[in-house]
Amino acid sequence: MPRRPPVSRRRKPHQDRAQATCEAILTAAARVLVKNGYEAASTNRIAREAGVSIGSLYQYFPSKEGLVMAVMERHRTRSLAGFEAELVRLASQPLPQAIRALVRQLLTTKLENPRLHQVLHELAPRMRQLGQVDPHEQRLFRLVRAFLAPRAEELRPKDLDMAVFVLVHSVETLCIKAVADRPDYLTNEAFLDELCALMQGYLQPAGATSRATPKKKMMTGRGRSPASREFSARP
């Protein structure tokens, strides 16, 4: 089955008035997506909500798919900016304190517009089918990896890329499920505690030996794999 062409790129606004029009369209699109869902979010309905002509909408967003991608881009850019600022601020903090502050920042972000978070998360697979790549997810991975890299000797996982993949997707999935099914958890300190315990237990389980700690030499039995020898050296 042939791959569908990528969604058309929108024309970039340069003047203040054009930028204000684009912002109004994006804000209206977000409201319509939350209220009516993707299928009912026609460009005509979004234009009416924004108070602009359909011609003005198509001048900057040639398709509904392109408009939805622009909504995602704006939403995730804003969310990632706050998270990145926290990563910078917490770079020298002990890992448990840093984890707690980062998880709190994530929950605060979800609280700003929980329904929009849920809708855009549900639409992400559809956008990927249209050939769209989410650059913000890749940037998030790079930021978390850069945050963890200086602490690599303190961490249990040896493959840092895999560890970032597991952490980001695990915590994000739990937050999205909380948005959908248990929104009260987003302001519940116990839920924050559980997410922190999940991350801390994965990265630094109690009693785990740091990679910086020399391992004792042990006799190896016949047929034992390198992996089994390595695990047997751990307390």
Buried (B, 14 or more C-beta within 10 A) or exposed (E): EEEEEEBEEBEEBEEEEBEEBBEBBBBBBBBBBBEBEBEEBEBEBBBBBBEBEEEBBBBBBBBBBBBBBBBBBBBBEEBBEBBBEBBEEBEEEEBBEBBBBBBBBBBEBBEEBBBBBBBBBBBEEEBEEBEBEBEBBEBBBEBBBEBBEEBBEBBBBEEBEEBBBBBBEBBBEBBBEBBBEEBEBBEBEEBBEBBBEBBBEBBBEEEBEEBEEEEEEEEEEEEEEEEEBEEEEEE
